[in-house]
């Protein structure tokens, strides 16, 4: 997996740092615009600019800063800017909104930040850049074109445009907006390494465009542009229970493109999509994002996307309607083939039947290289498990597919050979969830396991977290959780990469902390929140899957699921200290909460799906949904306070109190400290979401612990319970019991899956369940976040979010001898690592520059605590201390 970092080598930094002395070692680095490194083609009129500090000194902080933005990189290096040059601003902010002169479209801007360190010494950062895109809809020159109106036509269309360039090219940018999916070629070369662009949206309300730097691909003289269009979610031809084939936007794929060329004489030219383009059908004879792709290599058209190709036999294109009123820049981490996996094994059944094993479950595609006679038909069936006879079994993942005939087999690519030598096939417009590939051939072929490669595909988000312990089961659970998370990140969070590929809101809100501790996912989530805003009904109701073609407004969309509209933006604020998503969604959260309040004025709501797929006991829907309703109202009140909306703050704070009061009057037995009938979910959910009165917390937590022990220290929760149970225990004095549950290797547990060979998380606790048995689901993935929060003790603070102030409270769980966690937050890398030394603990932490942390440790009776070798004062058996940036060693002995 690629780790991207724009930290310049020190000697490069020195060139730009300005007035550096031996004492001046605070360097601004990791510059980002809109949470991207050097983004190309943004539409934001006030883009967000952020940076980190490279300063290893104890107590390092930023005392002031200055931002410079302009079109002249040399001027920026001299600390002069022609678009925005702030004064010296006293403060420690490392995120700012651009507030200079209006940005122009199609313009490259250079920027830097000068910071003053804790001693008042300045340093200028390396120079970064960003480039604006269309900015406004009227700047498009091209027309929307397609090949036909026929949505039932199966072959994917080719498009091409030949043109000549007579002048010297200085720069060229391609801007392409597509309703569907595409691959772009210039002079025969595929442009970029993105897969499945553009990202899935509510196509009739918002369509995304992508910008490419194609300067190197153009040439003086003859040139040609080629475009291959795929269906994606736009023209869904496969049929399943969610009615995507009836989506209101459905049409034949179309696109609009501007190729903007700047010449050395300062002039510009735009080659735009229009009636002078030509089209024909491609060898991609069928493509479905949901099922698979079919390709007939005999229909290939050599050199179709090159300048000298003769296209007189091709057809004229047709104009078509613009798909949506918003054509906006796609500014998020793209989907890529992130990792190649060689087949770990291959079983030859006969000369025409082979089964490949990748060794682990992934989301993505397979690539096959073969030789054979022309017309030989290969079928590549992808699945997660095998029948007892060794063939691929897809019965656990095709339950919701409703085919009208047998021409579109589920997760089965079909390739027809052209003959004449080695041929390689990898689908263009599809991905699947699988570990095994069954290759069947209409004629005998010779093949080895080296002929097939799997590609792990997902939104290519940068890893920002790491965990390691001396318990290999815990390590494998963390790894499996991350693999499932990434397998379900394709421009929006999904539930599973095979059976559904749906943006289930419940799965999304459960896994958001796990995702953000481990990966830099803010761009994906901000896009998904825009999808939410597109889908919300005027009365506030949201569907249970986002985006949707219309399904999901009538089932599973209560607050236990669609609280994503509040929970996701709040977590982005907590992890990044960036309130944009929360502000953008503020009115949407308000409409949603108001809808629930209107229909459920008592403060209790029965609207919801409940604790989905529990082990054996089912908590009341009213209990869990009301808990999420309370969370929504609380988040809304906090957001109102943040945005100085005083009346709203008073209103929704009062509403939260009313919900909490009604909840406790209905479900809490104040004498016994038991909620409901005392099920695990009934007890842990109120604790986790803050509904338990302060004076009752210890009693409720004790009842939860007793219930778990009575259940033989085994889980008895579903989706909503797993979000809460480990945290409720750890945060209320039962971290050892939480660890026992987390590390358990007997059914039902995460460790049970691992012990039985899982490399990703499952959808159901029993491995042999008759239904709901996807083997790559993220919905039980909160355990990944819990490892950071409890065992590592790393938490953000709502009073100083974005890990500006870090809460460090690790629990040294019995049975675990070593644990380390690190998280790259907005200010830099946070580490929390401990190991047992005899009866004591060695604990080491690193706090990044310009932030601080409150360290809370429990010191057993009879033992002492030392920090960097100096004995510390302990109150009772606890230690609390505020520490500044730096590395510290604590010892309990």
NORVEN-V201902 format. One line per field, one symbol per residue. ss: DSSP state (@ for helix, = for strand, . for the rest). phi: phi as a letter, one per 30 degrees, with the letter a starting at -180 (. if undefined). burial: # if it has 16 or more other C-alpha atoms within 10 Angstrom, else .. Layout:
ss=???
phi=???
burial=???
This chain:
ss=.........@@@@@@@@.........=======..=...===.....=======.........=======..@@@@@......==...==....===..........=========.....===...=====....@@@.....==..........=========...===========.======..==....=...........=======.@@@...==========.........=...@@@.......==========....=====.....====..====.....====@@@...............==.==.......===.....========..======..==================......=======.==.....==.......=..........=====......====.....==========.......@@@========...=.=====..@@@@@@@@@@@@@@@@.=...=..=.......=@@@@@@@@@@@@@@=..@@@@@@@@@@@@@@.........=.............@@@@.@@@@@@@@@@@@@...@@@@@.@@@@@@@@@@@@@@.....................@@@@@@@@@@@@@@@@@@@@@@...@@@@@@@@@@@@@@@@@@@@@@==....==....@@@@@@@@@.....@@@@@@@@@@@@@@@@@........@@@@@@@@@@@@....@@@@@@@@@......@@@@@@.....................=....@@@@@@@@@@..====..=....====.........========..==========..===================......===..==...=..===============.
phi=.dccacddeeddeddcdihdbddcbccdbhdbbhibdhdciccddbddcbabccadddidaccaabcbbaccdddddcibbccabdddcdlcdbbbcdbcdedcdhbcccaabcbcddciccbcdedcabbdcdibedddcdcdbbcadddcdcddccbbbcaccccddcabbccbcbckbabcbbhicdcicdchddddbdedbabcbbcbdcedddbdjdbbcbbcccdhddbdcdcbdciddceddeadebabbbcccccddjdbbcccdadddbbadcdddabbddcabcbcddcdceidccdddccdddcddcdbdddadbcbddcadddbddbccdddabcddadbbbbcbdjadbclbcbbcbbadejdccbcccacbcdddjddccddbcdcdbddacdbddhbdbbcdcijkdbbbbddbabbcabcbcccbdbebcabdddbbcbdcaeddddbbababdcddddddddddddddddcbbiadccacbdbicddddddddcddedddcbdcddddddddddeddcddedjdcddbbdbdkdjdcbicdddcddedcddeddddddcicceddddcedddddddddddddbddjcbcdlcjddhddbccdddeddddddeddddddddddeddchcdddedddddddddddddddddccdddcicchcideddcddddddiddeedceddddddddddddddihbdbbceddddcdddddddbjbdddddeddceccdcaddddddcjdcbdccbdddcedbhbecbccdcceeddeeddcddicbdcddbdiidccccbdcdddjccaabbbbdddckdcbbbbadbiccbcbbbbcdeibbbccbbcceeiccbbchicdcdccicbbbadbcekcbccbca
burial=......#.....##.###.#...######################.##########.################.###.###.####.....####..###..#.##############..###############....#########.....#########......#.##################..#..###########.##########..##...##################.#.##.#.###############......#####..#####################......####...#....#####.##...############.#.##..#.....#######.#######.#.###..############....########..#......############.....#################...#.#.#..##################...################################################################...##############..########################.###.##.#######.##.....#############..########################......##..##.##########..##....####.################..##########.##....####################.############.#########..##########....###########################..#############..#############.#######...####################....##.................###########
